[in-house]
Each structure stands twice: as C-alpha cells, then as structure tokens.
C-alpha cells in the first residue's frame, strides 16, 4: 500500500536504556504500571477461579469470567482516545484506576456468580482504558526507533505478572480466602494512582482539531457477536448452539460491513481487506491470541485431573506468559533475515505445543515428574512462540498505519487483541461445555474437554503460518537480506 512506511532495517542509536533516560523513566514506568496491574489481575483470577466456583457455584459460567472482563475491556479501550481528549491523560488514567478498584471490591464481596461477573465487568472497563493507554501513548512519547522496544516492554508486563499473579492468587486460594486476593489489588491501585497524579501531565498535544468519536454502532455489533457466541455454550442442545453461533456470525459480518465504510471507524482503513498488510497482521495476531487463550482452563484441568494445588497450577499456567516475555525482549531487537526466521518459527512452535497438550494433559493419575515437565515445556512453548513474532507484528501495525489514522491504528492493537481473547474465551467455553465439562463433570469431563480444546485450538497457529508466509513476501521484507 502506498500509505505504508518502509519497515526499519536498522535502529541507529536505539537501546533499552533510552526508555529510562532523558526524562523517560517515570513516564515509562507509569504507562506500563497500568498494564502490569491488568495482567496481574488476569493471573490472580485464573488461579483462584476453580476455588471460587467451588464456593459460590457457576461452573457453566467459568469462561464468562474472561469473556465479560474482555468485552468491557474492549469498551474501555475504545473510549480511551475520547477520554484523553476530554479529561486529559491524568484524569483519564485516574478514572480507569477508580473503575478497576470498584470492580475489585465488587468481586471481593460477591456471594454468587452474577455479582462476581458484575465486578469483573467493572474491572474490565477500567482495565481496558489502562491497557489502551499503554499502547496509544507510545507513538506520542517515544521516537519511532524506540517503538519496537517500547511495545516489547509493554508486552513484558505479562511476564512480570507471572511473578505476582499466581503467587497472590495461590496464596489466598490455598488458605481458603480467595476474596482477599481481590482486596490485595487495592494497595497496588493506590500507589499507581499517587504516581500518576504526580507524574502525568494534564496537557496533551492535539495532532488535529477533530474530537475523537466513539464508534458506537460498530462497537455494539462487535460486542453482540461475542455475547451470542458466549451464550452458545450455556446449553448443549444443538438447536440452541447453532442459533447462537449463527447470530454471532451475522453480528460480526454486519459489524465489518458497517465499520468498513463508516466515517467514524473502530479499526483503521484497510483492516478488512485481506490484500493489505494491516489485515494480514491483525489476522495473525487474532489467531495467536486464540491459541494463548487456552490458558483460562489450564488451572482447572491441572487441579481436577492431576490434583495440583492452586498455587502450583497457577504457576504452571503463568509459564505461558513467562515464555512470551523471555522471547519477546531479545526478539524485538532482531532485524533483517533473523527477523524473518523468527516470524516463521514462532507460530510453528505454538502449534507443536498445543498438539502436545492435546495428547498429554488428560493423563489422569500420572504423577511422574516427566509428564509435568512435558506440560511445562508445552505451556512455555505457546508463550515463547508468540513472543518471538509479537514485537514485529506490532511494528508492522505501526508502519502500516493509513495516513491521518495513526492514533486510531495504535489504539486498534488493544481492540484487536482484546476481541480475539474474548472470542477465543467464548469458543473455549463452548468447546469445553459441549465436550462434557459440566454434563459429565469431574475428572472424566475435564479429560475429554482438555483433549478437544487443545486439539481444535491448534488449528489457529497453523493458519497463522500461512498468513506469515504471505506477509514475508511483501516488498518491505523482500528488500531485507
């Protein structure tokens, strides 16, 4: 496309230290702080959710804790640009922290699943704003030669969450006090609010005179598609499931048709044309996030099938994010032919890891250390493979931004990532429930669900491989030796 910028083949003078020097340190730490709290919360909930279900019920809504959280995160991320323009960066950030705090308190006092889901909705709304701020402000705060490293650092917060999320969640879950896991988030929120209030300026540089508008129509259709797909998992009747899936697909197609020609877009121009770099890159991101979202059921499988403690199961799950961080940081600095190779082998590693889990996770009664080593390597491989390619996908989005839509394109990263996660969570719930997670129940239900879930979701990274091959044939890559 003529609007695409040449992909960088060198980053003169760029270093990780530049993100923390020349006045960048506090801004960098503040921006990634919101993403860190968002990510830590994800792993806290993933770790304690089996205990919550045992206490207040609602196993059939297991995946809804992720789906609803992500749906409201999408709403929050979409509102971010308008909030920043109307309230300023500081107040927008503080509002996000307040909403997140309200949601955390709601989860802590919930005595049934509907109230817990309401709290998760508030958490998602505030978290989506914080998440979007982490990416949206990168183009504004940093020069282009630091974009890849800045996005890698934001992504690295998911790795940081593996140190704290399972520890906090597992500590309280094993003690029978899962509610305190939500209360424990409040000190982190308070500290970040103090830092934001003292370090983030209210002034913004207006790149144009037009006020950003929220694409309500497109956003409503997008959310409607997720809700219909989520509803399909609540009953095992084929008629119910089919109707919900069809309605979800119709809502998605309708959204694409509306947003493609809208003056006020949810995604930038070219996002829905498979011939564009932007569309192909988004599709690869979506497919990889689908593979990653299998993690929401991993603690349940490990605790039910293998009898693992919440803390141990939480850390096993967090190995995914650790693998992502370990590979993303060094991969972000790779250029030329090395970058091409990493982008090819990343989805391949993810595919092999999911297939391995499909054949091994259901081995009930196996306490052999070898099996847990296999699970660990496979879970690590999913994150590691995604981390190899992710910084380069983000950079592709930035350089493919249509002229005049740079800010929208930056914000769209969060929208695409969150939508993929919500969609994958909805499908994961559908697959697990249809396989017998609730109807059969117990160890056998978990075994069958794990086989189907990992096997079907391994198709996603396979499709990503073919898209990456097409991306690497683009002129911007052909010029790299």
NORRA-V23350 format. One record per helix or strand of 3 or more residues. SS is the DSSP state (H for helix, E for strand). FROM is the first residue (numbers start at 1). TO is the last residue. Records with the same first field share a line. If there is no record, write none. Layout:
BEGIN
SS = FROM-TO ; FROM-TO
END
This chain:
BEGIN
H = 16-20 ; 25-56 ; 59-61 ; 64-87 ; 89-109 ; 113-136 ; 138-141 ; 144-174 ; 179-183 ; 185-199 ; 216-231 ; 238-261 ; 277-292 ; 295-306 ; 310-331 ; 336-360 ; 369-399 ; 406-435 ; 442-472 ; 475-478
END
